[in-house]
């Protein structure tokens, strides 16, 4: 899930930037320095803040620098020193530098050459992230630690990891799609979560013999943690050995071309996003699997068949539903474009359909009471959703980036619409907010650029929590929007900036009471009687009769009215 990794990077920037904003101590030959010790300095950013990106061309970082008659050793490159320097071409790092700071060269997109000194021992997190022109690096034999995201998104076409390296942290070389082969030295004793995630061009992986912690047994073209038999990193040519018992997080992400029995019958656990972005069309979960962390098959647009082997005591694919269901909890944890949600399912797990781009419509049965975070996010083909009245809360990001979504039927007893629940649904033209809603989260309908009509049945807008940017647009033009509100409440909505900031037109509407089949303004036993009579006489479909909003009129609507009366 690449955007999750990006979100993490942005969050880290928010944490680091406030601490980093400070003036340099002095400038020599257009390079800024901060004094870090009695005779030591670090290179820092040029300008008033780390976003300035003022360094350009070729930079030579010296061994020493003299200022006010005192000579200092240049021993480090500070955090964000060259951040966003898009015109920086080449950097030669002086022979006394031992460390490169966090985000030191992040998004230096024109940087094509870096000369590392023999003194360098560590490269910090995000140091060269996004340096897309950096196609090769020669890492020195002094280097011991490559921190997480250090070279993420670089244009590297080849990589030699020196035998001095002992630690490669999570995602250190992620999304370096130009890499085709990889050798892990015997000295590497610690690997974070797949350091080579989304390296989609990898075809060969070897762990040197004698490594005490990792191996590539049976010529499997993978990295396996020896003691735990956990697959850490796979590639296009990986065949998972039958001795593997766990598939780690992101281990096989974008590893297209894997052959053989993809998940061996020895595997007992599968990590988060283990097969994210793969193009497989079918998958079988062995009976041996006892633990699955979230949805391992996010963003697999071609996946059409999911089968859990019979005899699995923890998971099933009941009724041929083409999904993975956690048996004891009746929770669907992974679906695909062909999934039919069984009526015994009570919950859809976090990201359970994330990235199912071929999914155009989905029927959620009344048995479902819980939609997880990001359930249908990035389902770019999803056009129509009917949510049952059993759902009381739409959590964060549930329909985020569903760009073709045009129609949503809200549950009539909905209480909460979470953060970014419908953000970037660019074709959504209207939405109905039931009177029961008490919370609308931040950016809930952010940049829904086609949203013209919002029907709010909330009678007291001031009583509802509406967080920032709930209906905001990136390029604001709110004059084409109409907020439809209950009779007598226009002034209250106009006075409330949480609403009026995003709407310039208002229309009063008659309030329809859910369950009020006979139209007398209340819900009681007479509505039950009228609905039963309509069902028995088969008088046809009328929207007022469809109390639970599932598109049909039957005994479940009678039960829905009774539930309303008993509330």
Secondary structure, 3 states (H helix, E strand, C coil): CHHHHHHHHHHHHHHHHHHHCCCCCEEECCEEEEECCCCEEEEECCCCCCCCCCCCEEEECCCEEEECCEEEEEEEECCCCCCCCCCEEEEECCCCCCEECCCCCCCCCCCCEEECCCCCCEECCCCCCCCCCCCCCCCCCCCCEECCCCCCCCCCCCCCCCCCCCEECCCCCCCCCCCCEEEECCCCCEECCCCCCCCCCCCEEEECCCCCCEECHHHCCCEEECCCCEEEECCCCCCCCCCCCEECCCCCCCCCCCCCCCCCCCCCEECCCCCCCCCCCEEEECCCCCEECCCCCCCCCCCCEEEECCCCCCEECHHHCCCEEECCCCEEEECCCCCCCCCCCCEECCCCCCCCCCCCEEECCCCCCEECCCCCCCCCCCCEEECCCCCCEECCCCCCCCCCCCEEECCCCCCEECCCCCCCCCCCCEEEECCCCCEECCCCCCCCCCCCEEEECCCCHHHCEECCCCCCCCCCCCCCCEEEEECCCHHHHHHCHHHHCCCCEEEEECCCCCCCCCCCCCCCHHHHHHHHHHHHHCCCCCCCCCCCCCCCCCHHHHHHHHHHHHC
